Amino acid sequence: MVDNTTSDTDSNYRVSRRTVLRGTATAAVGLAGVAGTAAGFEGDDGNIVGPADFPRATTRGHFDIHWWYGDQLTDGHTATDYSTVGDIPGYGSANPEEVMISVHGWLVEQDAAPDHFQTVKTSLRNNGYDHPVIGFSYDSDTSVDNWWPATDIAERNGAKLANFITDYRARTGARVRLIGHSLGGRVVPATIKALNSWGYRDYIESATLLGAATDNDDVAVDGEYGDDFANVVGSVDNFWKSDDSVLNWAYSIGEFDSAVGEEGCEGTPPANYTDHNVDYVPDHFSYHESGDGCMPEVVAQF
């Protein structure tokens, strides 16, 4: 287990930045508009119900939101700790050759997270991917008017998921793929960034972003994650939808920027990065659905 504890400097910077944006956005348009549009940010996962013990790493309860200081680690937790639920493939069973780690989006309650993971697993199976699927569940169920703390929590969970991955790789040797939907598409790049900063290069087989709620310039060569993608991941595939109404409205108001899930990369992408326009996906909540989502195209990239 890596113990890469960090100072509060970056956290304080983020809180200060978000505080400024909060005041500006509230004065300009009001959070009610963002909250109303984003209330279904993750959406439901149809009729698929996942088992309560779906195998997953989890950091639920690791963060709390203070009315003034923003998101804070709760007592007893560090920048990198996590726990697990269910039978993790390779923990007490034969080591798999490869696993997929699925990261859900915003406003997903703890009990609903297995439904998302099972939906992703079902879609992958229906398209010929038969390796084990592990979930990653985090404190995404903030209130709808807490978008900025939610993004900070997602980013800070990158180090926690990265720590699970390093532990998992050391224990099983399995290849690892990542797939993140919506705000989970913010956790995934932060995870890759943490791995790169710790010196774990060429560590992730692939990273798939589905309607990702991260800035479109952050994935460019000179962006926040450009070097991290180039150093750590075999291939990065971003599936974006130009008429994604949730990202077009809620993200642009919340961030004063465009999401990579609505426009693709802004700038020069890393050599191992590919944008895939999937305007045929009906809405923000359907990327990972088995019927009318883009999962056949996702699996085709592996």
C-alpha positions as CSV (number, residue, x, y, z in Angstrom):
1,M,0.0,0.0,0.0
2,V,1.3,3.4,-0.9
3,D,1.2,6.1,1.7
4,N,1.4,9.2,-0.4
5,T,-0.1,11.6,2.0
6,T,-0.4,15.2,0.9
7,S,-0.5,18.6,2.5
8,D,-3.7,20.6,2.5
9,T,-2.2,23.2,0.1
10,D,-3.8,21.8,-3.0
11,S,-7.1,21.2,-1.2
12,N,-7.2,24.8,0.1
13,Y,-6.4,26.1,-3.4
14,R,-9.3,24.2,-4.8
15,V,-11.7,25.3,-2.1
16,S,-10.7,29.0,-2.6
17,R,-11.2,28.6,-6.4
18,R,-14.5,26.9,-6.0
19,T,-15.6,29.5,-3.5
20,V,-15.0,32.3,-6.0
21,L,-16.8,30.4,-8.7
22,R,-19.7,29.6,-6.4
23,G,-20.2,33.3,-5.7
24,T,-19.9,34.2,-9.4
25,A,-22.2,31.5,-10.7
26,T,-24.8,32.1,-8.0
27,A,-25.0,35.8,-8.9
28,A,-25.1,35.1,-12.6
29,V,-27.5,32.3,-13.0
30,G,-28.3,30.7,-9.6
31,L,-27.4,27.2,-8.5
32,A,-31.0,26.2,-8.9
33,G,-30.6,26.0,-12.7
34,V,-27.5,23.8,-12.4
35,A,-29.1,21.6,-9.7
36,G,-32.3,21.3,-11.7
37,T,-30.5,20.1,-14.8
38,A,-28.0,17.9,-13.0
39,A,-30.5,16.3,-10.6
40,G,-30.4,13.2,-12.8
41,F,-26.7,13.5,-13.7
42,E,-26.1,9.8,-13.3
43,G,-29.6,8.7,-14.3
44,D,-30.8,5.2,-13.5
45,D,-29.5,2.0,-14.9
46,G,-32.8,0.6,-16.2
47,N,-34.0,-2.7,-14.8
48,I,-30.5,-4.1,-14.0
49,V,-29.9,-4.6,-10.3
50,G,-26.5,-5.5,-9.1
51,P,-25.8,-7.7,-6.0
52,A,-25.1,-5.8,-2.8
53,D,-21.7,-7.5,-2.6
54,F,-20.6,-6.7,-6.1
55,P,-16.8,-6.8,-5.9
56,R,-15.5,-3.3,-5.4
57,A,-13.0,-1.0,-3.8
58,T,-14.8,1.7,-1.8
59,T,-14.1,5.0,-0.1
60,R,-17.7,5.7,1.0
61,G,-17.7,7.9,4.1
62,H,-14.2,9.2,3.6
63,F,-15.3,12.7,2.8
64,D,-17.6,15.2,4.4
65,I,-18.6,18.7,3.1
66,H,-18.2,21.6,5.5
67,W,-20.3,24.7,4.7
68,W,-17.2,26.9,4.6
69,Y,-14.1,24.7,4.1
70,G,-15.5,22.5,1.5
71,D,-14.8,18.8,1.2
72,Q,-12.7,17.3,4.0
73,L,-11.4,13.9,4.9
74,T,-13.3,12.4,7.8
75,D,-11.5,11.1,10.9
76,G,-9.4,8.0,10.5
77,H,-8.9,8.3,6.7
78,T,-5.9,9.3,4.7
79,A,-5.3,10.6,1.2
80,T,-4.8,7.0,-0.1
81,D,-6.8,4.5,2.0
82,Y,-9.7,2.4,0.8
83,S,-11.6,-0.8,1.7
84,T,-13.1,-3.6,-0.4
85,V,-16.5,-5.3,-0.6
86,G,-17.3,-8.7,-2.0
87,D,-15.0,-11.3,-3.6
88,I,-12.3,-9.3,-5.3
89,P,-11.0,-11.5,-8.3
90,G,-7.6,-12.8,-7.3
91,Y,-8.1,-12.3,-3.6
92,G,-8.6,-15.9,-2.4
93,S,-9.2,-17.1,-6.0
94,A,-7.1,-17.7,-9.1
95,N,-5.4,-14.5,-10.4
96,P,-7.2,-13.2,-13.5
97,E,-5.2,-12.2,-16.6
98,E,-7.1,-8.9,-16.8
99,V,-9.8,-6.9,-14.9
100,M,-11.9,-3.9,-15.7
101,I,-12.5,-1.3,-13.0
102,S,-15.7,0.7,-13.4
103,V,-16.2,4.1,-11.9
104,H,-19.7,5.5,-11.6
105,G,-20.8,9.2,-11.8
106,W,-22.3,11.9,-9.7
107,L,-25.3,11.5,-7.3
108,V,-25.0,7.7,-7.1
109,E,-26.0,6.5,-3.6
110,Q,-24.1,3.8,-1.9
111,D,-26.8,1.2,-2.4
112,A,-27.2,2.1,-6.1
113,A,-23.6,1.8,-7.1
114,P,-23.8,-2.0,-7.6
115,D,-26.5,-1.4,-10.2
116,H,-24.2,0.8,-12.2
117,F,-21.4,-1.8,-12.0
118,Q,-23.7,-4.6,-13.0
119,T,-25.0,-2.6,-16.0
120,V,-21.4,-2.0,-17.2
121,K,-20.6,-5.6,-16.7
122,T,-23.7,-6.8,-18.6
123,S,-22.9,-4.4,-21.5
124,L,-19.3,-5.6,-21.6
125,R,-20.4,-9.3,-21.6
126,N,-23.0,-8.7,-24.3
127,N,-20.2,-7.4,-26.5
128,G,-17.7,-10.1,-25.9
129,Y,-15.6,-8.9,-23.0
130,D,-15.5,-11.7,-20.5
131,H,-12.8,-10.6,-18.0
132,P,-13.8,-9.8,-14.4
133,V,-15.3,-6.4,-13.6
134,I,-14.5,-4.6,-10.3
135,G,-16.3,-1.4,-9.2
136,F,-15.0,1.7,-7.5
137,S,-17.5,3.5,-5.3
138,Y,-16.9,6.9,-3.7
139,D,-18.8,9.7,-2.0
140,S,-20.5,10.9,-5.2
141,D,-24.0,11.4,-3.6
142,T,-23.5,15.0,-2.5
143,S,-26.5,17.3,-2.7
144,V,-27.3,18.7,-6.1
145,D,-26.1,22.2,-5.0
146,N,-22.7,20.8,-4.1
147,W,-21.2,20.4,-7.6
148,W,-17.8,21.9,-6.7
149,P,-17.1,19.8,-3.6
150,A,-18.3,16.8,-5.7
151,T,-15.6,17.5,-8.3
152,D,-12.9,17.9,-5.6
153,I,-14.0,14.6,-4.0
154,A,-13.8,12.9,-7.4
155,E,-10.3,14.2,-8.0
156,R,-9.1,13.3,-4.5
157,N,-10.3,9.8,-5.0
158,G,-7.8,9.4,-7.8
159,A,-5.1,8.7,-5.3
160,K,-7.2,6.2,-3.5
161,L,-8.1,4.3,-6.6
162,A,-4.5,4.4,-7.7
163,N,-3.4,2.9,-4.4
164,F,-5.9,0.1,-4.8
165,I,-4.5,-0.5,-8.3
166,T,-0.9,-0.7,-7.2
167,D,-1.9,-3.1,-4.4
168,Y,-3.9,-5.1,-6.8
169,R,-1.2,-5.3,-9.4
170,A,1.3,-6.3,-6.8
171,R,-0.9,-9.1,-5.5
172,T,-2.3,-10.5,-8.8
173,G,-0.2,-9.2,-11.7
174,A,-3.4,-8.7,-13.7
175,R,-3.7,-6.2,-16.5
176,V,-6.0,-3.3,-15.5
177,R,-8.4,-1.4,-17.6
178,L,-10.4,1.6,-16.4
179,I,-13.8,2.9,-17.5
180,G,-15.5,6.0,-16.0
181,H,-18.9,7.5,-16.7
182,S,-19.7,11.2,-16.2
183,L,-18.0,12.4,-12.9
184,G,-16.3,9.0,-12.9
185,G,-14.6,10.3,-16.0
186,R,-12.9,12.8,-13.6
187,V,-11.8,10.2,-11.2
188,V,-10.1,8.2,-13.9
189,P,-7.7,10.9,-15.1
190,A,-6.9,11.8,-11.5
191,T,-6.0,8.2,-10.9
192,I,-3.7,8.1,-13.8
193,K,-2.1,11.3,-12.6
194,A,-1.4,9.8,-9.2
195,L,0.1,6.7,-10.8
196,N,2.4,8.8,-12.9
197,S,3.5,10.9,-10.0
198,W,4.4,7.8,-8.0
199,G,6.4,6.4,-10.9
200,Y,4.0,3.6,-12.0
201,R,4.4,4.0,-15.8
202,D,2.8,1.9,-18.5
203,Y,0.6,0.6,-15.7
204,I,-2.9,0.8,-17.2
205,E,-3.8,-1.2,-20.3
206,S,-6.6,1.3,-21.3
207,A,-8.7,4.1,-20.0
208,T,-12.3,4.7,-21.4
209,L,-14.1,7.9,-20.7
210,L,-17.9,8.0,-21.2
211,G,-19.5,11.4,-21.2
212,A,-16.7,12.5,-19.0
213,A,-17.2,15.5,-16.7
214,T,-13.6,16.8,-17.0
215,D,-12.4,19.9,-18.8
216,N,-11.7,19.3,-22.5
217,D,-8.4,21.1,-22.5
218,D,-7.1,19.0,-19.5
219,V,-6.6,16.0,-21.7
220,A,-4.4,17.7,-24.3
221,V,-0.7,17.3,-24.5
222,D,-0.1,20.6,-22.6
223,G,-3.1,20.1,-20.3
224,E,-3.5,18.8,-16.8
225,Y,-3.3,15.1,-17.7
226,G,-1.5,15.0,-21.0
227,D,1.8,13.7,-19.7
228,D,0.0,11.3,-17.4
229,F,-1.9,9.7,-20.2
230,A,1.2,9.4,-22.3
231,N,3.3,7.8,-19.6
232,V,0.9,5.5,-17.8
233,V,-1.8,4.3,-20.2
234,G,-1.6,2.0,-23.2
235,S,-4.6,3.8,-24.9
236,V,-7.1,6.4,-23.9
237,D,-10.5,6.4,-25.6
238,N,-12.9,9.3,-25.1
239,F,-16.5,8.8,-26.1
240,W,-18.3,12.1,-26.4
241,K,-21.7,13.4,-27.6
242,S,-22.1,16.9,-29.0
243,D,-25.7,17.2,-27.9
244,D,-25.2,15.8,-24.4
245,S,-27.7,18.1,-22.7
246,V,-26.4,17.6,-19.2
247,L,-22.9,18.5,-20.0
248,N,-23.8,21.3,-22.4
249,W,-25.8,23.0,-19.7
250,A,-24.9,22.0,-16.2
251,Y,-21.2,21.5,-16.8
252,S,-20.7,24.8,-18.7
253,I,-22.5,26.7,-15.9
254,G,-20.7,24.9,-13.1
255,E,-17.2,25.1,-14.6
256,F,-17.3,28.0,-17.0
257,D,-15.7,25.6,-19.5
258,S,-16.6,22.7,-21.8
259,A,-16.4,19.0,-20.9
260,V,-14.4,16.5,-22.9
261,G,-17.6,14.5,-22.9
262,E,-19.3,17.1,-25.0
263,E,-16.6,18.3,-27.4
264,G,-13.7,16.0,-27.3
265,C,-10.1,17.2,-26.7
266,E,-9.4,20.9,-27.1
267,G,-5.8,21.2,-28.3
268,T,-3.3,18.5,-29.4
269,P,-4.1,15.1,-27.9
270,P,-1.5,12.7,-26.7
271,A,-0.4,10.1,-29.3
272,N,-2.2,7.3,-27.4
273,Y,-5.5,9.3,-27.1
274,T,-8.5,8.9,-29.4
275,D,-11.8,10.8,-29.5
276,H,-14.9,9.0,-30.6
277,N,-18.0,11.0,-31.5
278,V,-21.1,9.0,-30.5
279,D,-24.0,11.3,-31.2
280,Y,-26.1,8.2,-31.8
281,V,-26.2,7.6,-28.0
282,P,-29.6,9.0,-27.0
283,D,-28.6,10.8,-23.8
284,H,-26.1,11.4,-21.1
285,F,-27.2,8.3,-19.1
286,S,-27.1,5.8,-22.0
287,Y,-23.4,5.5,-22.9
288,H,-22.9,2.3,-20.9
289,E,-26.4,0.8,-21.5
290,S,-26.4,-2.5,-23.3
291,G,-29.2,-1.6,-25.8
292,D,-28.6,1.8,-27.3
293,G,-25.2,2.9,-25.8
294,C,-21.8,2.8,-27.3
295,M,-20.4,-0.2,-25.6
296,P,-19.9,-2.2,-28.9
297,E,-17.5,0.6,-30.0
298,V,-15.9,0.7,-26.6
299,V,-15.1,-3.0,-26.6
300,A,-13.9,-2.8,-30.2
301,Q,-11.0,-0.6,-29.0
302,F,-9.6,-3.2,-26.6
